[in-house]
Amino acid sequence: MDDLTERLRDLKIEDHIWLIYIGIIVLSWIANSLERRYFVFNDLNSKEKYRNLMIFIFSILVIVYLYFFNDSYKDLKKLKPFDSENKKNLTFLSFLGSLFVTLSGFIFLYIIIKDEQIDVEIAFN
């Protein structure tokens, strides 16, 4: 696949990911309402719905983060010895950023699963 075709394919996938992010934002807004209902009315049903929704949200985010991490890794592997130092450095930094975002997604998902009393505020960033 030539570079242009591959870049256009990536953009098409990213368009779909933006739609997923819009869905995540809506779901996060719903999660906030459930969390609020739990704290204000001590509604245990809302607490469980909130936790399950947050687990779902961050599971989806981890999948998206893994996609970008994999894409960054592929870009890193495609570097050629004659590519500019700037391109090499920026590609490596992109890979590193994707790695850290992916790790943070796993960490937040772990916190959400373990925090049964919802003592820790977790937000989609």
N, C-alpha and C positions, 0 to 999 in steps of 0.2 A: 504494500500500500504506500503510495507516495505521501509526502509530508502534508500537502494541502488536503488530500482526501481524509487522512487520519485526523487532522486538526478539525475539519468540518464534522467528522463523526463524533469527536470529543465534545464539540460545542452542542451537538444535538442531544447527547447524553446529559450534558450540564443543564440544558433547557428543562429536561425532565426532573433533574435534581432540584432545580429552583421551584418547580411545582411541589415536590416533596417538602421542601423547606416551608412553603406557604402552608401546607397541611400541618406541618409540625408547629408552626406559629399558632394556628387556630386551635390545635389540640393543647398547646401550652396555655392558651387563654382559658380553655375549658378546665384544665388541671388547676389553674389558679382559683377558679370559682369553687371547685371541689375542696381545695385546701382551705379556702376562706370559710366555707360552710362547716368544715370539720372544726376549725378553731373557734368560730363564733357559736356554733350550736352543739359542739361535741358530737357531731354526727359520724358515728363509726363507719357507716356505710359509705359516706363520702370519702372518708380516710382511705378505705380499701380501694375505692374506684380511683382516687387520686394516685395511690401507689401503683396500681396496675397500669394506669394511663402513663405515668412517668416511666415505668419500666418499658412499656411499648415505645414511647417517644425516644428514649435513649438507645433502645435496641435498633431502631431504624437509623438513628444518627450514627451509631457505631458502624452499621453497614455502609452508610454513605462515606464515613471517614475512611473505612477500609478501601472503598473504591478509589478515593483520591490518593491514599497511601500507595496502593498498587500502581496507580497511574504515575505517581512521582517516581516510584522505584523503576518502572519501565523507562521513564525519561532519563533517569540516572544511568541505566544500563546501556541506553542508546548513544551516550556521549562518545565522541570519537576523539582520538588523540590530537587532531588538528583543530578541534573546536576551541574557541577563544577561552581564555582563563575566566573572563567575566561570565560566559555562559556556563562553564563548569561550576564556578562558585555559586551562581544563582540557582542552578539546577540542584546542587547539593543542599543549599539552604531551603529550597522548596521541599525537597525530600525530608529534611530534618523537621521542618514545620509540620508537614503531614504526619510524620511519625509522632510528634508531640501531641497534636490534636487527636490522633487516634488513641494514644495512650490515655489522654484526659477523658475521652469518651468512655473507655473501659473503666477508668477509675470512678467516674460519675455513676455509671451503671451499677458498679459494685456497691457504691454508697447507697444508692436508691434501693437496691435489693436488701441490703443489710439493715437499713434504717427503718425498722418497723414502726417506730414511734414518731417518725418524720421530725426528728430533732434538728436535722441539718437542712438548710435551704439550698436547693439545687435549682439552677436556672439554665435554660438553653441559651447559649451565647453564640 
